[in-house]
Amino acid sequence: MIETFKQGLIITGIGMGLVFAMIFLLWGIMALLVWITNPREEKAEETEVIEETAVDPALLDIPASTIDDEDELQRLAAAIAVAYALKRPRPQSFATAPQLEQSSMWLSTGRAQQLLSRNRGRN
């Protein structure tokens, strides 16, 4: 009886080892296919260079007599920074992506079932 039990454990171990070996093999094949099929992008560093230039107050149509105070200079710099930040285009995120014109009836039904269901996930 002990010999049969040992043989069963050996067969079980071999079976489980083969299952995990095949899982790792399939994982490696999928990783290889993803690496082969993805297009290569050249690594170009796109850095935005902001040049610091000294701006003459006369170019901003601000009289030089009003910029005598340090607080006034800080307020002017803050106003320019806010105007610059508002002028720059904002990057779109997934939350602000444009919605599709019409969604699928299957998708709408599935979402309604999930919302009305007491169970989480699929029924």
C-alpha positions, 0 to 999 in steps of 0.5 A: 500500500505504501508503494502505491501511495509513493507512486501516486505522489510521484505521478502527482508531482510530475503532473504539477511540475509539467503544468507549471512548466507549461505555464512558464513556457506560454508566458515566455512565448507571449512575452516574446511575441509582444516584444517582436510585434510591438513597433520600436520607438526611437528614444528621443528625449523631448524636453521643453526648454524654457529660456529665461530672458530679462524682460524690459518693463517697457515691453509689457506696457507697464510704467517703470514707476509702478514697479518700484516695490518688491511686492509689486514685482512678485505680484506681476511675476505671479500674474504672468505665471498664471497667464502662461499656465492658462494659455498652455494646452492641458494634456488629455487624460483618460477621464477627459477623453471624448465619449463615443457617440453611441454605446453598444446595447450589450454594453449598456445592458451589462452595466445596468445588470451590474449596477442593479445586482447585489453581487459584485462582478458577473452573475 
